[in-house]
Amino acid sequence: MTSGSVDASTWAEIADRILVIARELQTHGLPDDVIHLVGSEQNVIRFIHRNPGSSPSAVAAGTGLQRSNLSSALRALEAHGLVERRADPADARRIQLWHTVKADANLARLQDGRAETMLSAVAAAAGSHPTAADVERTLAVLDLVEEGIAHQRQASAGFESRPDGS
């Protein structure tokens, strides 16, 4: 399967490089005061940051986690003080998940560390360096891929997102 004029082997190479870079960003150059999270916890807090007030079901569907794995990740995030459960104001029987101020501060330190790692890697590379337009185009492609993966995951789980994101 191809997309436009890009063949499958090129997409596979892009995926491989994304994985290599992701591993480096997760293990090197992070500030000491960042709360280190395992993969499922990272996925959950990232989803909640992007979708504050989501239900646990929406988070499970959006991250591809089974409910038991989501429960474990939420317990760890709550223990770190990064996530709060609140009753839905429209229906107190429903729970909403919110990130905390501590989570915001941790994310800012994490993003600063990752940005520094990326900038120093590009500066250390031989050859020409990407322009701002190159980086914006790369981000647009990554956004498209991420959106497509999320849509496929939700569709395969039988979860259709509603206009309110829940």
N, CA and C atoms as an extended XYZ file, in Angstrom:
498
Properties=species:S:1:pos:R:3:atomname:S:1:resname:S:1:resid:I:1 pbc="F F F"
N         0.848       -1.184        0.000 N   MET     1
C         0.000        0.000        0.000 CA  MET     1
C         0.886        1.236        0.000 C   MET     1
N         0.565        2.189       -0.838 N   THR     2
C         1.366        3.398       -0.913 CA  THR     2
C         0.486        4.608       -0.676 C   THR     2
N         1.136        5.703       -0.354 N   SER     3
C         0.435        6.965       -0.181 CA  SER     3
C         1.083        7.960       -1.123 C   SER     3
N         0.335        8.405       -2.126 N   GLY     4
C         0.914        9.295       -3.111 CA  GLY     4
C         2.020        8.569       -3.856 C   GLY     4
N         3.159        9.200       -3.982 N   SER     5
C         4.286        8.581       -4.679 CA  SER     5
C         5.283        7.953       -3.704 C   SER     5
N         4.923        7.856       -2.426 N   VAL     6
C         5.821        7.292       -1.417 CA  VAL     6
C         5.524        5.801       -1.299 C   VAL     6
N         6.566        4.966       -1.500 N   ASP     7
C         6.326        3.525       -1.448 CA  ASP     7
C         6.437        2.996       -0.016 C   ASP     7
N         6.003        1.748        0.163 N   ALA     8
C         5.944        1.128        1.483 CA  ALA     8
C         7.314        1.052        2.147 C   ALA     8
N         8.356        0.795        1.382 N   SER     9
C         9.689        0.681        1.992 CA  SER     9
C        10.163        2.016        2.557 C   SER     9
N         9.764        3.102        1.928 N   THR    10
C        10.118        4.429        2.459 CA  THR    10
C         9.364        4.694        3.763 C   THR    10
N         8.071        4.346        3.795 N   TRP    11
C         7.301        4.501        5.035 CA  TRP    11
C         7.892        3.641        6.141 C   TRP    11
N         8.339        2.429        5.797 N   ALA    12
C         8.966        1.551        6.793 CA  ALA    12
C        10.251        2.180        7.327 C   ALA    12
N        11.027        2.792        6.466 N   GLU    13
C        12.274        3.453        6.894 CA  GLU    13
C        11.966        4.649        7.800 C   GLU    13
N        10.935        5.394        7.443 N   ILE    14
C        10.530        6.528        8.289 CA  ILE    14
C        10.117        6.023        9.665 C   ILE    14
N         9.318        4.965        9.710 N   ALA    15
C         8.873        4.398       10.987 CA  ALA    15
C        10.066        3.937       11.819 C   ALA    15
N        11.028        3.286       11.179 N   ASP    16
C        12.217        2.817       11.891 CA  ASP    16
C        12.997        3.985       12.490 C   ASP    16
N        13.171        5.037       11.740 N   ARG    17
C        13.903        6.207       12.255 CA  ARG    17
C        13.150        6.899       13.381 C   ARG    17
N        11.824        6.946       13.281 N   ILE    18
C        11.027        7.518       14.365 CA  ILE    18
C        11.254        6.722       15.642 C   ILE    18
N        11.263        5.398       15.533 N   LEU    19
C        11.486        4.553       16.714 CA  LEU    19
C        12.866        4.770       17.317 C   LEU    19
N        13.881        4.884       16.485 N   VAL    20
C        15.249        5.116       16.982 CA  VAL    20
C        15.319        6.456       17.706 C   VAL    20
N        14.771        7.486       17.093 N   ILE    21
C        14.790        8.819       17.714 CA  ILE    21
C        13.988        8.813       19.007 C   ILE    21
N        12.834        8.160       19.012 N   ALA    22
C        12.001        8.104       20.220 CA  ALA    22
C        12.748        7.434       21.366 C   ALA    22
N        13.438        6.340       21.070 N   ARG    23
C        14.208        5.670       22.133 CA  ARG    23
C        15.276        6.596       22.700 C   ARG    23
N        15.942        7.318       21.847 N   GLU    24
C        16.968        8.263       22.313 CA  GLU    24
C        16.352        9.359       23.175 C   GLU    24
N        15.226        9.893       22.742 N   LEU    25
C        14.580       10.971       23.500 CA  LEU    25
C        14.066       10.494       24.851 C   LEU    25
N        13.698        9.221       24.948 N   GLN    26
C        13.198        8.691       26.213 CA  GLN    26
C        14.308        8.384       27.198 C   GLN    26
N        15.529        8.195       26.721 N   THR    27
C        16.588        7.724       27.616 CA  THR    27
C        17.743        8.696       27.815 C   THR    27
N        17.854        9.725       27.013 N   HIS    28
C        19.015       10.616       27.119 CA  HIS    28
C        18.606       12.086       27.184 C   HIS    28
N        19.373       12.834       27.909 N   GLY    29
C        19.236       14.278       27.904 CA  GLY    29
C        18.037       14.847       28.640 C   GLY    29
N        17.391       14.045       29.466 N   LEU    30
C        16.250       14.581       30.202 CA  LEU    30
C        16.716       15.188       31.519 C   LEU    30
N        16.104       16.290       31.910 N   PRO    31
C        16.468       16.897       33.191 CA  PRO    31
C        16.253       15.911       34.340 C   PRO    31
N        17.086       16.026       35.368 N   ASP    32
C        16.981       15.125       36.516 CA  ASP    32
C        15.649       15.248       37.246 C   ASP    32
N        15.038       16.435       37.189 N   ASP    33
C        13.808       16.648       37.954 CA  ASP    33
C        12.534       16.252       37.200 C   ASP    33
N        12.675       15.632       36.027 N   VAL    34
C        11.513       15.155       35.292 CA  VAL    34
C        11.034       13.845       35.920 C   VAL    34
N         9.736       13.721       36.091 N   ILE    35
C         9.167       12.462       36.568 CA  ILE    35
C         9.179       11.502       35.391 C   ILE    35
N         9.944       10.422       35.533 N   HIS    36
C        10.062        9.448       34.451 CA  HIS    36
C         8.875        8.496       34.482 C   HIS    36
N         8.252        8.332       33.327 N   LEU    37
C         7.071        7.498       33.208 CA  LEU    37
C         7.332        6.370       32.216 C   LEU    37
N         6.676        5.242       32.426 N   VAL    38
C         6.764        4.146       31.464 CA  VAL    38
C         5.866        4.481       30.271 C   VAL    38
N         5.992        3.696       29.208 N   GLY    39
C         5.302        3.984       27.959 CA  GLY    39
C         3.805        4.194       28.075 C   GLY    39
N         3.113        3.290       28.772 N   SER    40
C         1.661        3.434       28.879 CA  SER    40
C         1.293        4.698       29.660 C   SER    40
N         2.058        5.021       30.686 N   GLU    41
C         1.798        6.240       31.467 CA  GLU    41
C         2.027        7.478       30.601 C   GLU    41
N         3.067        7.446       29.768 N   GLN    42
C         3.330        8.564       28.862 CA  GLN    42
C         2.177        8.756       27.884 C   GLN    42
N         1.686        7.650       27.333 N   ASN    43
C         0.572        7.735       26.380 CA  ASN    43
C        -0.683        8.287       27.036 C   ASN    43
N        -0.948        7.849       28.255 N   VAL    44
C        -2.159        8.289       28.953 CA  VAL    44
C        -2.070        9.777       29.299 C   VAL    44
N        -0.959       10.224       29.878 N   ILE    45
C        -0.865       11.634       30.269 CA  ILE    45
C        -0.857       12.533       29.030 C   ILE    45
N        -0.257       12.063       27.949 N   ARG    46
C        -0.259       12.833       26.707 CA  ARG    46
C        -1.693       12.985       26.190 C   ARG    46
N        -2.453       11.893       26.206 N   PHE    47
C        -3.849       11.953       25.747 CA  PHE    47
C        -4.651       12.899       26.628 C   PHE    47
N        -4.481       12.800       27.936 N   ILE    48
C        -5.240       13.658       28.849 CA  ILE    48
C        -4.843       15.122       28.669 C   ILE    48
N        -3.573       15.397       28.423 N   HIS    49
C        -3.146       16.775       28.158 CA  HIS    49
C        -3.850       17.326       26.923 C   HIS    49
N        -3.960       16.491       25.906 N   ARG    50
C        -4.578       16.937       24.662 CA  ARG    50
C        -6.103       16.917       24.719 C   ARG    50
N        -6.658       16.136       25.650 N   ASN    51
C        -8.108       15.963       25.755 CA  ASN    51
C        -8.540       16.040       27.214 C   ASN    51
N        -8.341       17.184       27.867 N   PRO    52
C        -8.683       17.267       29.291 CA  PRO    52
C       -10.166       17.029       29.529 C   PRO    52
N       -10.452       16.331       30.627 N   GLY    53
C       -11.828       16.037       30.979 CA  GLY    53
C       -12.377       14.794       30.296 C   GLY    53
N       -11.508       14.031       29.632 N   SER    54
C       -11.945       12.806       28.950 CA  SER    54
C       -12.377       11.754       29.956 C   SER    54
N       -13.253       10.885       29.493 N   SER    55
C       -13.663        9.743       30.310 CA  SER    55
C       -12.590        8.662       30.225 C   SER    55
N       -12.532        7.768       31.203 N   PRO    56
C       -11.594        6.649       31.107 CA  PRO    56
C       -11.790        5.828       29.827 C   PRO    56
N       -13.034        5.647       29.390 N   SER    57
C       -13.283        4.898       28.148 CA  SER    57
C       -12.665        5.602       26.949 C   SER    57
N       -12.786        6.924       26.893 N   ALA    58
C       -12.204        7.683       25.789 CA  ALA    58
C       -10.682        7.590       25.818 C   ALA    58
N       -10.097        7.632       27.006 N   VAL    59
C        -8.638        7.519       27.127 CA  VAL    59
C        -8.187        6.134       26.682 C   VAL    59
N        -8.905        5.101       27.093 N   ALA    60
C        -8.558        3.735       26.686 CA  ALA    60
C        -8.616        3.602       25.168 C   ALA    60
N        -9.694        4.096       24.567 N   ALA    61
C        -9.830        4.018       23.115 CA  ALA    61
C        -8.773        4.864       22.408 C   ALA    61
N        -8.501        6.044       22.942 N   GLY    62
C        -7.548        6.948       22.315 CA  GLY    62
C        -6.104        6.505       22.421 C   GLY    62
N        -5.799        5.693       23.413 N   THR    63
C        -4.426        5.220       23.603 CA  THR    63
C        -4.236        3.773       23.174 C   THR    63
N        -5.334        3.078       22.939 N   GLY    64
C        -5.247        1.679       22.568 CA  GLY    64
C        -4.981        0.740       23.730 C   GLY    64
N        -5.155        1.236       24.945 N   LEU    65
C        -4.908        0.408       26.133 CA  LEU    65
C        -6.154       -0.363       26.539 C   LEU    65
N        -5.948       -1.547       27.065 N   GLN    66
C        -7.031       -2.297       27.692 CA  GLN    66
C        -7.379       -1.582       28.998 C   GLN    66
N        -8.602       -1.753       29.457 N   ARG    67
C        -9.028       -1.058       30.676 CA  ARG    67
C        -8.148       -1.398       31.870 C   ARG    67
N        -7.698       -2.650       31.999 N   SER    68
C        -6.850       -3.022       33.136 CA  SER    68
C        -5.504       -2.296       33.079 C   SER    68
N        -4.932       -2.177       31.882 N   ASN    69
C        -3.663       -1.455       31.738 CA  ASN    69
C        -3.858        0.037       31.982 C   ASN    69
N        -4.997        0.555       31.530 N   LEU    70
C        -5.303        1.961       31.777 CA  LEU    70
C        -5.431        2.208       33.271 C   LEU    70
N        -6.098        1.320       33.982 N   SER    71
C        -6.260        1.478       35.434 CA  SER    71
C        -4.905        1.529       36.130 C   SER    71
N        -3.995        0.662       35.727 N   SER    72
C        -2.647        0.655       36.320 CA  SER    72
C        -1.922        1.964       36.029 C   SER    72
N        -2.006        2.416       34.785 N   ALA    73
C        -1.339        3.667       34.405 CA  ALA    73
C        -1.937        4.845       35.170 C   ALA    73
N        -3.261        4.877       35.291 N   LEU    74
C        -3.909        5.973       36.020 CA  LEU    74
C        -3.517        5.980       37.499 C   LEU    74
N        -3.434        4.798       38.108 N   ARG    75
C        -3.013        4.732       39.517 CA  ARG    75
C        -1.607        5.316       39.671 C   ARG    75
N        -0.704        4.964       38.771 N   ALA    76
C         0.669        5.474       38.842 CA  ALA    76
C         0.692        6.991       38.634 C   ALA    76
N        -0.062        7.473       37.657 N   LEU    77
C        -0.096        8.917       37.388 CA  LEU    77
C        -0.712        9.683       38.556 C   LEU    77
N        -1.736        9.120       39.172 N   GLU    78
C        -2.327        9.754       40.356 CA  GLU    78
C        -1.340        9.743       41.520 C   GLU    78
N        -0.605        8.653       41.680 N   ALA    79
C         0.394        8.567       42.756 CA  ALA    79
C         1.487        9.617       42.572 C   ALA    79
N         1.815        9.928       41.326 N   HIS    80
C         2.812       10.974       41.032 CA  HIS    80
C         2.205       12.371       41.146 C   HIS    80
N         0.893       12.456       41.309 N   GLY    81
C         0.230       13.758       41.380 CA  GLY    81
C         0.053       14.414       40.026 C   GLY    81
N        -0.010       13.614       38.951 N   LEU    82
C        -0.091       14.165       37.601 CA  LEU    82
C        -1.504       14.152       37.020 C   LEU    82
N        -2.390       13.321       37.584 N   VAL    83
C        -3.757       13.182       37.077 CA  VAL    83
C        -4.729       13.216       38.243 C   VAL    83
N        -5.879       13.836       37.989 N   GLU    84
C        -6.976       13.853       38.962 CA  GLU    84
C        -8.228       13.287       38.302 C   GLU    84
N        -8.998       12.556       39.101 N   ARG    85
C       -10.323       12.098       38.667 CA  ARG    85
C       -11.339       13.058       39.268 C   ARG    85
N       -12.279       13.497       38.443 N   ARG    86
C       -13.338       14.388       38.925 CA  ARG    86
C       -14.678       13.896       38.398 C   ARG    86
N       -15.712       14.143       39.177 N   ALA    87
C       -17.061       13.816       38.720 CA  ALA    87
C       -17.429       14.749       37.570 C   ALA    87
N       -18.110       14.209       36.582 N   ASP    88
C       -18.597       14.992       35.453 CA  ASP    88
C       -19.700       15.913       35.970 C   ASP    88
N       -19.592       17.231       35.770 N   PRO    89
C       -20.616       18.148       36.272 CA  PRO    89
C       -22.007       17.879       35.683 C   PRO    89
N       -22.057       17.300       34.484 N   ALA    90
C       -23.349       17.022       33.848 CA  ALA    90
C       -23.962       15.712       34.345 C   ALA    90
N       -23.118       14.811       34.873 N   ASP    91
C       -23.604       13.511       35.346 CA  ASP    91
C       -22.600       12.981       36.361 C   ASP    91
N       -22.905       13.142       37.626 N   ALA    92
C       -21.959       12.797       38.702 CA  ALA    92
C       -21.577       11.317       38.716 C   ALA    92
N       -22.311       10.483       37.967 N   ARG    93
C       -21.944        9.061       37.898 CA  ARG    93
C       -20.746        8.835       36.982 C   ARG    93
N       -20.475        9.796       36.112 N   ARG    94
C       -19.356        9.682       35.166 CA  ARG    94
C       -18.117       10.356       35.726 C   ARG    94
N       -16.965        9.818       35.366 N   ILE    95
C       -15.673       10.353       35.815 CA  ILE    95
C       -14.974       11.026       34.647 C   ILE    95
N       -14.347       12.148       34.944 N   GLN    96
C       -13.499       12.835       33.972 CA  GLN    96
C       -12.062       12.816       34.489 C   GLN    96
N       -11.118       12.777       33.569 N   LEU    97
C        -9.697       12.769       33.919 CA  LEU    97
C        -9.068       14.094       33.508 C   LEU    97
N        -8.330       14.683       34.452 N   TRP    98
C        -7.719       15.994       34.241 CA  TRP    98
C        -6.248       15.926       34.626 C   TRP    98
N        -5.417       16.639       33.872 N   HIS    99
C        -4.009       16.760       34.253 CA  HIS    99
C        -3.884       17.862       35.290 C   HIS    99
N        -2.840       17.777       36.110 N   THR   100
C        -2.643       18.730       37.200 CA  THR   100
C        -1.608       19.787       36.821 C   THR   100
N        -1.478       20.768       37.677 N   VAL   101
C        -0.445       21.790       37.502 CA  VAL   101
C         0.939       21.128       37.536 C   VAL   101
N         1.090       20.127       38.402 N   LYS   102
C         2.350       19.386       38.471 CA  LYS   102
C         2.640       18.692       37.140 C   LYS   102
N         1.602       18.167       36.493 N   ALA   103
C         1.767       17.527       35.184 CA  ALA   103
C         2.194       18.557       34.143 C   ALA   103
N         1.610       19.749       34.200 N   ASP   104
C         1.996       20.813       33.269 CA  ASP   104
C         3.476       21.172       33.425 C   ASP   104
N         3.911       21.295       34.679 N   ALA   105
C         5.311       21.636       34.940 CA  ALA   105
C         6.242       20.516       34.478 C   ALA   105
N         5.846       19.274       34.728 N   ASN   106
C         6.664       18.136       34.302 CA  ASN   106
C         6.757       18.094       32.782 C   ASN   106
N         5.630       18.319       32.100 N   LEU   107
C         5.620       18.311       30.640 CA  LEU   107
C         6.523       19.422       30.095 C   LEU   107
N         6.482       20.596       30.703 N   ALA   108
C         7.332       21.699       30.240 CA  ALA   108
C         8.812       21.337       30.367 C   ALA   108
N         9.200       20.730       31.496 N   ARG   109
C        10.612       20.318       31.669 CA  ARG   109
C        10.980       19.222       30.675 C   ARG   109
N        10.071       18.298       30.462 N   LEU   110
C        10.297       17.209       29.517 CA  LEU   110
C        10.464       17.758       28.102 C   LEU   110
N         9.590       18.663       27.699 N   GLN   111
C         9.681       19.246       26.358 CA  GLN   111
C        10.955       20.069       26.190 C   GLN   111
N        11.341       20.796       27.221 N   ASP   112
C        12.598       21.546       27.154 CA  ASP   112
C        13.782       20.607       26.953 C   ASP   112
N        13.808       19.507       27.703 N   GLY   113
C        14.894       18.533       27.567 CA  GLY   113
C        14.923       17.891       26.195 C   GLY   113
N        13.755       17.538       25.688 N   ARG   114
C        13.688       16.932       24.360 CA  ARG   114
C        14.086       17.924       23.272 C   ARG   114
N        13.644       19.162       23.412 N   ALA   115
C        14.013       20.181       22.426 CA  ALA   115
C        15.521       20.394       22.418 C   ALA   115
N        16.121       20.450       23.602 N   GLU   116
C        17.580       20.622       23.686 CA  GLU   116
C        18.303       19.451       23.024 C   GLU   116
N        17.819       18.237       23.256 N   THR   117
C        18.418       17.054       22.644 CA  THR   117
C        18.300       17.118       21.128 C   THR   117
N        17.139       17.479       20.623 N   MET   118
C        16.935       17.567       19.174 CA  MET   118
C        17.812       18.660       18.561 C   MET   118
N        17.843       19.827       19.200 N   LEU   119
C        18.647       20.925       18.675 CA  LEU   119
C        20.130       20.581       18.654 C   LEU   119
N        20.613       19.954       19.723 N   SER   120
C        22.046       19.615       19.752 CA  SER   120
C        22.354       18.510       18.749 C   SER   120
N        21.419       17.595       18.510 N   ALA   121
C        21.643       16.545       17.510 CA  ALA   121
C        21.737       17.142       16.112 C   ALA   121
N        20.845       18.052       15.797 N   VAL   122
C        20.877       18.689       14.473 CA  VAL   122
C        22.151       19.521       14.323 C   VAL   122
N        22.546       20.221       15.379 N   ALA   123
C        23.765       21.031       15.317 CA  ALA   123
C        25.009       20.167       15.125 C   ALA   123
N        24.991       18.945       15.679 N   ALA   124
C        26.152       18.053       15.572 CA  ALA   124
C        26.204       17.318       14.229 C   ALA   124
N        25.109       17.295       13.498 N   ALA   125
C        25.053       16.575       12.226 CA  ALA   125
C        25.825       17.331       11.150 C   ALA   125
N        26.472       16.567       10.301 N   ALA   126
C        27.194       17.170        9.182 CA  ALA   126
C        26.193       17.532        8.091 C   ALA   126
N        26.555       18.456        7.253 N   GLY   127
C        25.706       18.804        6.120 CA  GLY   127
C        24.776       19.950        6.414 C   GLY   127
N        23.836       20.127        5.504 N   SER   128
C        22.913       21.244        5.658 CA  SER   128
C        21.892       20.931        6.746 C   SER   128
N        21.355       21.972        7.307 N   HIS   129
C        20.387       21.831        8.394 CA  HIS   129
C        19.000       22.208        7.883 C   HIS   129
N        17.961       21.626        8.476 N   PRO   130
C        16.606       21.902        8.000 CA  PRO   130
C        16.202       23.346        8.249 C   PRO   130
N        15.408       23.847        7.348 N   THR   131
C        14.851       25.186        7.514 CA  THR   131
C        13.581       25.074        8.365 C   THR   131
N        13.072       26.205        8.782 N   ALA   132
C        11.815       26.210        9.533 CA  ALA   132
C        10.698       25.598        8.682 C   ALA   132
N        10.703       25.869        7.383 N   ALA   133
C         9.681       25.300        6.491 CA  ALA   133
C         9.806       23.780        6.417 C   ALA   133
N        11.047       23.263        6.390 N   ASP   134
C        11.257       21.810        6.387 CA  ASP   134
C        10.656       21.183        7.641 C   ASP   134
N        10.911       21.807        8.770 N   VAL   135
C        10.415       21.281       10.043 CA  VAL   135
C         8.891       21.344       10.083 C   VAL   135
N         8.299       22.424        9.603 N   GLU   136
C         6.837       22.547        9.576 CA  GLU   136
C         6.220       21.470        8.680 C   GLU   136
N         6.827       21.192        7.525 N   ARG   137
C         6.312       20.145        6.636 CA  ARG   137
C         6.428       18.776        7.308 C   ARG   137
N         7.536       18.540        7.988 N   THR   138
C         7.719       17.271        8.700 CA  THR   138
C         6.651       17.111        9.771 C   THR   138
N         6.408       18.161       10.532 N   LEU   139
C         5.368       18.125       11.569 CA  LEU   139
C         3.997       17.848       10.966 C   LEU   139
N         3.712       18.441        9.834 N   ALA   140
C         2.417       18.232        9.189 CA  ALA   140
C         2.243       16.762        8.794 C   ALA   140
N         3.293       16.146        8.258 N   VAL   141
C         3.214       14.731        7.882 CA  VAL   141
C         3.055       13.865        9.128 C   VAL   141
N         3.826       14.157       10.176 N   LEU   142
C         3.714       13.375       11.415 CA  LEU   142
C         2.328       13.531       12.036 C   LEU   142
N         1.759       14.726       11.990 N   ASP   143
C         0.397       14.944       12.493 CA  ASP   143
C        -0.603       14.097       11.715 C   ASP   143
N        -0.439       14.058       10.396 N   LEU   144
C        -1.338       13.274        9.548 CA  LEU   144
C        -1.253       11.792        9.891 C   LEU   144
N        -0.036       11.286       10.053 N   VAL   145
C         0.149        9.874       10.393 CA  VAL   145
C        -0.441        9.586       11.770 C   VAL   145
N        -0.156       10.449       12.741 N   GLU   146
C        -0.679       10.248       14.097 CA  GLU   146
C        -2.208       10.253       14.099 C   GLU   146
N        -2.806       11.180       13.389 N   GLU   147
C        -4.266       11.263       13.313 CA  GLU   147
C        -4.846       10.000       12.673 C   GLU   147
N        -4.216        9.530       11.610 N   GLY   148
C        -4.686        8.317       10.942 CA  GLY   148
C        -4.578        7.096       11.829 C   GLY   148
N        -3.480        6.973       12.560 N   ILE   149
C        -3.306        5.844       13.478 CA  ILE   149
C        -4.370        5.889       14.569 C   ILE   149
N        -4.609        7.064       15.125 N   ALA   150
C        -5.628        7.200       16.175 CA  ALA   150
C        -7.006        6.836       15.634 C   ALA   150
N        -7.307        7.283       14.431 N   HIS   151
C        -8.613        6.970       13.830 CA  HIS   151
C        -8.762        5.464       13.613 C   HIS   151
N        -7.717        4.821       13.093 N   GLN   152
C        -7.766        3.374       12.881 CA  GLN   152
C        -7.939        2.628       14.201 C   GLN   152
N        -7.217        3.056       15.242 N   ARG   153
C        -7.308        2.406       16.544 CA  ARG   153
C        -8.716        2.526       17.104 C   ARG   153
N        -9.281        3.723       17.020 N   GLN   154
C       -10.622        3.931       17.558 CA  GLN   154
C       -11.661        3.168       16.752 C   GLN   154
N       -11.525        3.133       15.448 N   ALA   155
C       -12.474        2.407       14.607 CA  ALA   155
C       -12.399        0.908       14.880 C   ALA   155
N       -11.183        0.386       15.047 N   SER   156
C       -11.045       -1.051       15.293 CA  SER   156
C       -11.551       -1.433       16.683 C   SER   156
N       -11.564       -0.466       17.602 N   ALA   157
C       -12.079       -0.726       18.955 CA  ALA   157
C       -13.582       -0.488       19.029 C   ALA   157
N       -14.172       -0.064       17.900 N   GLY   158
C       -15.605        0.207       17.897 CA  GLY   158
C       -15.955        1.506       18.577 C   GLY   158
N       -14.978        2.396       18.706 N   PHE   159
C       -15.196        3.666       19.399 CA  PHE   159
C       -15.246        4.771       18.365 C   PHE   159
N       -16.327        5.458       18.298 N   GLU   160
C       -16.451        6.606       17.429 CA  GLU   160
C       -16.436        7.845       18.296 C   GLU   160
N       -15.526        8.767       18.007 N   SER   161
C       -15.459        9.973       18.825 CA  SER   161
C       -16.657       10.855       18.531 C   SER   161
N       -17.132       11.492       19.583 N   ARG   162
C       -18.244       12.414       19.467 CA  ARG   162
C       -17.705       13.820       19.344 C   ARG   162
N       -18.531       14.779       18.915 N   PRO   163
C       -18.065       16.150       18.750 CA  PRO   163
C       -17.423       16.735       20.002 C   PRO   163
N       -17.851       16.279       21.193 N   ASP   164
C       -17.261       16.819       22.410 CA  ASP   164
C       -15.965       16.110       22.793 C   ASP   164
N       -15.493       15.176       21.936 N   GLY   165
C       -14.242       14.499       22.195 CA  GLY   165
C       -14.342       13.350       23.175 C   GLY   165
N       -15.540       13.050       23.638 N   SER   166
C       -15.683       11.967       24.628 CA  SER   166
C       -16.042       10.661       23.962 C   SER   166
